[in-house]
Amino acid sequence: MTQDIFLYGILCHPPLLQLVLGRSVAGEMAHLPGWRAVLGQGHHSPALVVAPLAQVQGTVLRGLTPSEQDRLDFFAACLGLKRVEREVVTDRGAIRTQLFCPVAEGKGPAAQWSLTDWAKQHGAEMTAAAADMLRLIGEVPATAINARLNLMLVRAGGRVRAMHDACPATVRRQVVPGDIVIDRFQQPYAHFFAVEEYDLRFRRFDGSLSPPVNRATFISGDAVTVLPYDARRDHVLLVEQFRAAPFARGDQNPWSLEAIAGRIDAGESAEDCARREAQEEAGLTLQTLLPIANYYPSPGAKTEFLYSFLALTDLPEGVQGVFGMGEEAEDIRGHLIPFARMMQLVSSGEIANGPLVLTALWLQRERPRLRAEAGAQGL
């Protein structure tokens, strides 16, 4: 038996609802009296607070199939929402219906939630994340997806950027529909990172499809690197921290010299991420960011895509220190060193971090121009 469902908040975003249900639907306009939609935890979905003179606008859906209700219930559970029964008002009068919500108690102050504002900042990412969630129905519990919702939104942000980034194909093949056929998908591991496994076929250079091949990818989200550079003093600021990957490889010294780096959070631009990470990892407030390159550091196995920047920054003596987010167990030491010393470390192999090597070589090429523009004396 199907039930009437009152939708409000992000479920009223047409592209998202269409993806969740698998078709476009038209509901009946309605409102929930005595409540107000406010920014919820994580800003993924609005919470409801008691507000006797307010009302929440939405729509009532009728006649959903059992399969559509299952998909809607699964997606709502991924967001941490549960069904409750409430009375809503339509043009035909008041009716009892079901709705999904985390109901916040009391009348505490909270910012008003706006679908227009949410859609502008988060709509595309949430819709992409919903597609990832829904293909896990029957394989992964919704509670497990909810536990790593922010990480899934980070991954979805990468999907959105990949769709909008420039994609030149002047030498490599032009991709057309049917060039990749996915026969099977599974997610054998998902925690802070995730592993996805595919059985797929791809278009070969002779025009035929390949035999089925198994490929696994390590999902870690898009990230930025940013190297602060003082063109007048000709100094750079490097950061040093323990890294698990060199440790697991058996590196004799798993403390790594790097540019400031971090994962791009959901709803965040690469530039905003660079500025945030510089504050967290080095206590720096960045101004001018110069883009260096956007690239896959290891496309054979990882989905990670990097946006690397140079930051023209004032770096006086004493700016270095120990920083990091304690709640993330970060212990990060800054090193203020001359440009020439950095290049010595690249040559000796003490700097063995790919993005920093790339950035150092870019700076080596652009340094005369940047120094001249800063009015520095001597190169």
N, C-alpha and C positions, 0 to 999 in steps of 0.2 A: 504494500500500500504506500503510495507516495504522499508526502506531506507538503503543505505550503511552507515556503522558506522565505524569510525576510532577509534581504542582503543589504548591507551598508558598508561603508569604508572601502577597503581596497577591492573587495569583491564586486564593487560597482564600476571598476575600471574595465571597459569593454574588451580590450585585447586579452586581459588576464582571465576574465570570466569565460570568454570564448575558448581559450586554450584549455581551461580546467574542464569544461563541459564537453568540448569537442565539437561545438556548434554555437552559432550565435542565437541568442534568446532575447525575447522582449517580455518584460514583466509589467506588473501593475504598480504605478507610483503609490507610495505609502510613506508614513512616517511613524516613528516610535516616540510617543509623548513622554515627557518627564525625565528625559535623559539627554546627555550632551556627549558628543564624541570628542575625545581629547587625545593628545599624543601619548601613545602607549610605550611600554618598555622596548627599546631598540628601534622605535619608530617604524616597525614593520606593519603594524595594524593598530587602528585606534582602540583605545579602551573606552568604556562607558562609565560616566559618573552621574549620580542622581542630580537632576536640575529641574525642579518642578515647572519652571516656566519655559523650558527649552524643548526641542524635539530633534530627532535624528532623521534625516531624509534617507530614503532607500527605495527598494523595489521588492515586490513579492513575486516569487516564481512559483508556478504551478505546473503539474504534469511532468516533472522530471522522471526519467526512467530510473530503475534501480541502479543501473551502471553509472548513470550521471550522478545520482546521489552518493554512490560509493566514492567516486572521484572527488566530489565536493567535500565529503566528510574527511577523506584522506588528506587533501590539501589543507583544510582547516586545522586538522590535528598536527600537521607539520608546522603550522604557525603557532601552535599551542592554544588553539581555540576549541571550545566545546559548545555543543548545542544546548540552548536553554529555551524555554517557552515564554513568550511575551505577547501582549496584546498590542497590535499596531492598528493604525487608522488608514483606511483607503477612502476613495470617493464613495464607495458603497457602504461605508460604516466601519466599525471596529471588528477585527477578527483575531482569533488566536492563531499564532504561527510560531515556527521555530526560527531561531537565529543563532549565529556563531559569535561568541564574544568572550573576552576575559573581562568580567565585570569588576571594575574598581569600586571599592566601598567608599562611602562618604562623599564629601563635597570639596575635597582638597583642591588647591589651586593647580591648574594644569593648562598648557597652551591649547588653544582650539585647534582641532585637526581639520585639514583641508584636503579634499581629494585632488583638486587642481594642483596644489603645491606638491603633494606626495607624488602624483603621476609624473610631474616634471622632473623630479629628482630621482625617484625610485621605481617608476612604473616599468621601464624597460628591463631593469635588472630583476625585478620581482617576477615578471613574465618569463624571462629566460630561466630563472631559478625554478619556477613552477614546472617548466618542461622537464628539468632534471629530476625534480621530485616525483613527478607522475610516472616516469619510466621505471621507478623503483617500487611501484605498487606490487605487493606480493613477494618482494625480495627483502625489503628493509622496513622495519616498523616505523610508523610516523614519529614515535617518540625519539627514536635514534636520529631521525632527520632534524627534528626540532632542536636536539641537543647541539647540532652543528649548523644551525640555520645561518648564522653570520658568515661562516666559512663557505656555505653554498652560495650566499649572495656575493661574496668576494669572487668566487669562480664565475658566477653569472655576469658580474661586471666585466670580466675578461671577455666573455662571449659577446657582450654588447660592444665593447671597444673593437673587437676583432671584426665585427660587421661594419664598423664605420671607419676604421683605419684605412689608409691608402693601401691598395693591393695591386701594385704594378705587375704585369706579366709580359715583358718585352722579350725575354729569353726563355723563361720557363713556360710550361704548357698553360694554355687557357682552359680553365676548369668549366665543365658544363654539367648539367644534371645527369646523373647516371654514372659519373666517373668513379664514384665510391658507393658500394653496396654493403650495408651492415647486415650480417646474418644473425648475429647474437651479441648481446651486451650484458655485462655483469659488473658489479662493484664489489670485489672481494674484500676490500679494506677501506674504511673511512673513519678517520679520527681528526687530528689537526690537519693532516694531509689526507689524500685519498688515492686509491689505485683503481683505474677503470680498465676493463679488459674487453677487447673486441675480437670477434671473428668477422673478417671483412674481405671484400674483393675490391681491387682498384684497377683503373684503366692503365694498361701497359703502353709503352711507346709504339708497339706495333698495332694498336687500336683494339686489341682484345682485352677482356677482363682477366685478371690474374686468378689462379686457383685460390680457394679460401686460405687466408693466413691469420694467425693469431698475433695480436699486438696488444701490449699493455702500456699504459701511460700513467705517469706520476702527476697528480693534480696538486698544484701548489699556489695557483692564483698569480695575477699580474703583480709586478713590484717596480719600485724605482730605485735608482742609485743616484747620489748627488755628492760631488766632491767640492767642498768649499775652497776657493782660491783667492788669495789677496794679490792682485796684479802689481800693486806698488811695492809691497815687501817681497814678492815672489815666493810666498809661502803657501803651503796646502795644509789642510787638516785631515789626517787619517784617523780611523777608529780601529780599535783592536778588541776582539772578543773571542771566547771559546766557541768553536763550531763543531757540531756533532758529526757532520759528514766526514771531515778529515780524520776525526777520531775513529769513526767506524772503519775507514779505509786502512787504518794503521799508521797514519802520519805520525812521525816522531814529535811534531809540535802542532797540536790542533788549535792553537791560537792564531787567528787570521788577521792580517792587515787589510782593510777594506775602505771603500767609500761608504759614507752614510747610506743606509739602505732600509727598505721596509715594504711591506705588502700594502697595496692600494685597497683601502676599506670600501665597503659598499657605499655608493653615492658620492665618492670622493674622486677628484681628478688627479692625474699623475702629478701635476704641479702642487696641488694642495697637500698631497701625500709627502712630497719632497720637503715642503716647509714644516710639516708636522714632525716628520722623522728627524729633521735637523734640530728641532727644539728638544725632542725626547732623547736623542742620542748624543748631542753635543752642546745643548743649551744655546744654540744659535738661532737668531731671527734672520732668515734669508731675504734678500731683495731680488736682484736680477738673476734669473735662471736661464742658462743657455742650453738648448737641446743638443745632445751629442749624437745619439742613435737610439732606435727602437728595434729590439731584436730578441730572438729565441737563443738563450745561452746553450741549450742542449736539446735540439728539436728531435733527436732520435728517441727520446724517452719522456721528456718533461713538457708539460703545457705552459710552464712559466714563461712570461713575456716581460722583458725589462724595458723601462724608459730611463735612459741615463742622461744626467744633467751635470753641467758645471755651474757652480754658484759663485758669482763675483761678490766677495764678502770681505769686510774689514776683519783681519785676524791679528790683533795685537798680542804681545807676549802675555801669557797667563790665561789665555782663552781656553786652553786645554784643561781637561779634568776627567773625572769618572762620572759617567751618566748611565741612563737606562731606566726602563720601567720595572720597578721592583716586583710588581704583581706578575710580570712575565719572566721573572728570574734573569733579567738582563743585567750584565756587568760589563760596561763598555768604557774603555779608556781612550781618550783622545791624544793624538800626537801631532804637534805643530812642527813641521819640518820644511826646509827649503825645497823648492822644486827639484834642484839638482840631486838632493839626497833621495827624493822619491824615485828618480830615474835610476839611481844606483841600486835601490832595492828591487826595482823591476829587473835590472840586469842580473843581479845576484840570485834571483829566485825567492828572496824573502817575501816579496809581494807575489803571491801565486793565485790571486783572485782575478778571474777573467774580466769582470766588468771594470775593476780598477785598472788593470793593464790596458784595456781599450781606452779608458778615459785618460790615462797618463799619456798614451801615444797621441790621442787627439789634442791634448793640451800642449804637448811638445810641438805639434804642427801650428797651433793657433796662438801660442804664447807670445811671439814677437808682436803680433797685431794687438793682443789684449794688453800687453805691457805699454805699447805705444799709445793706445787709447787712454790708458790710465795716467799717462805722463811720467812713467817710471824712467829712471836713468840707468842705462847699461842693461845688456841682455845676457 
